[in-house]
Amino acid sequence: MRFGLDEAALAVRDAAAGLLAAEVSPEVIRAGWPGGKEDLVAAVWRKLGAAGVLGVLVPERRGGLGLDENSLVPLLEEVGRSGLPGPAAETIAVAAPLLAGPGLSGPGLSGTALAGVLAGETMVAAELGHGDLVPHGSQAPLVVLRAADGLRLYERAALPLEPCATVDGSRATARLLTRPAGGGTLLTEDPEVVETAWRRGVLATSALLTGLSLRMLGLTVGYVRQREQFGAPVGSFQAIKHALANALVAVEFARPLVLAAAWYQAAGAPEAANHVCAAKAAASDAARLVTRTAIQCHGAIGYTTEYELHLFAKRAWALGSCWGSPDWHRARLASALGLSELGLSDQQGVSS
Amino acid sequence: MTDEEFRRAVRDWLADNLTGEFAALVGTGGFGREHEFVTERRAWERRLGESGWIGLGWPVADGGRGLPWTQQVIFHEEYARAGAPGRAGHIGEQLLGPTLLMFGTPEQKARFLPGILAGTQMWCQGYSEPGAGSDLAAVRTSAQLRDGEWHLNGQKVWTSLAHVADWCFVLARTDQRAERHRGLSYLLVPMRQPGVEVRPIRQLTGTSEFNEVFFDDARADPDAIVGAPGDGWRVAMGTLGVERGVSTVGQQMGFQREFESVLAAARANGSIDDPEVAARIADAWIGLQVLRCTARATLGTAPTGTGPGAAPGTEANIAKLLWAPWHQRLGELAVDVAGASATLAGPGYELSQAQRLFLDTRADTIYGGSSEIQRNIVAERRLGLPRG
């Protein structure tokens, strides 16, 4: 295993990073909230589509880049860092490769859907556990759900979805009133494909979290360098330096874990499942520490909605608890390591 | 009256009075909820005042009841137990009142204490400014005595209840040439006048309980200065020394209730079977005992610094270093217990108790002196470490 990114991963990451830095202003992030200008968000997604990165996990013959999780993680970290609203993990990591699955190339919902996803025209929500809350389920026109026989794709309009208000206003969550027994389009019946889709969702969410963490750290470092109290930048005080150094260390510990989990998963290694759990636990914990530290080091301004930090903080809190909370992943890991049979709830995850 | 008789009297009064129009106020107000039912809570203040429940520890000669601290504690216990509303008049009763008792002239006491005791006069605190947060001595709002009046210009921020307050006690610079702490004065400024503008600040909870306050040639009477000109820092800091932990009793009862609600939620949804959650609940319980025992150990003893001129004690600083991070962790536990449902909000960004507990407590380690500042104070005053 090497931790350096290969050329393809670097190219994908850099293409996305440049585009996102130029396009995702705080105005675009706020546009993802209720009453916001959705067009602004949609325009950035189309640009990501035009840049080709949404098909990172889609085979080249189906119009994608034909890359693997090693390229997925750096890309999603950049999306996380940018604050771009929308179901990035679900669309890029979960839905796109499923839609390109064998036997789904003909006409019909999944055949046309792939083109829309790759072009950035169509966002896809996904709920691969057994919960009734579907993040982005009131926004994305397509929804991937776990069914008794595997994973199925639905048009949102065909599902009993009730929009919910959310603390992170850009979550566009909907409640699934009843889980359909069948219907839609069967994407896969293969349990291995289902497990892979789940792990990719977890990995992508972990990468979004490290990206968000880096963004909040950067925002905070910028603030404490210019905010003066006692005649000096507050960032010159040890209390602030130590807190931010601890936050940085937490993210720096989490990032290689996420990359390593991606490598194991891409290599088809049997230990991938455990590494994916470790990655999500570490990335969620790091994001929570960074969020707390960022608000603390900003002082009261970080507690207002006028300032942009709360947009990232609320995103981080939401992502930390979905695709398996850190507690859930630790319990799964403990069980896999033979430490404990306790604490496994069937609320989340597909393998529980 | 014995303590037990007093307790019964408080309990009976609360039971008789938290009825009718006031029944809906149970559980409202307090930090994070200061914006709720403000008009009704003002009416409740008047009810408290009429019945003699304000200024329990103040000297009888100043209109208080001169009760011993044990009975003040009982009042706070019973008040919290009944879920009586967060006090809208606490800034007047607990901050300005003690300041006037310590530093005010007989005329100032006669003018302002009766309104506070009657629950009819609301106060807000004009300390923080955009450039003066942790570094409060960097206050730039100016006050100048011209034509027989103080003229105030400048901006305050994070001012709780400014939109309903009648008066504001303002730390302002009266001597532009003096450095930092010197040159500050403590002024009593009416809020309802053309030169004062209040703008609400929206918090990440979606609500507004803080405000910005702009003084644009606002006026105050020439004798509306507490202490001498240039003595404002000593006056403002002097009040900090009177904290004996009495009012923290009610706070701890609130913490106990919050803890119990988290525990009940964990039992109800089965998350308590998760060993990690169970361990965190146990830690929270231990922390609650630490808070209680520490408060009881200092309750009723003289603070290390008391009275004008004494350096303030560090009890309140230590207490805040205990409760603020504890409360913050409880908030984190509350949303973890709630699980995915904690990501949902109600209509109009209405939040659940667990969500409020989580979001409100993000500010606990910031307001009223951040944890970093509290640690500096404890290190310098208690341990005698050199100032940085």
Interface residues (C-beta under 8 A of the other chain):
Chain A: G131 L133 P135 C164 A165 T166 V167 D168 R171 T173 E228 Q229 F230 G231 V234 F237 A239 I240 R288 R292 I295 Q296 G299 A300 G302 Y303 T304 T305 E306 H310 A313 K314 W317 A318 S321 C322 S325 D327 R330 A331 S340 L342 G343 S345 Q347 Q348
Chain B: S128 G131 A132 G133 S134 D135 A138 V157 W158 I201 R202 Q203 L204 G206 F210 G270 S271 D273 D274 P275 E276 V277 Q328 E332 V335 D336 G339 A340 S341 A342 T343 L344 A345 G346 P347 G348 Y349 L351 Q355 L359 R362 A363 T365 I366 Y367 S370 S371 E372 R375 N376 G388
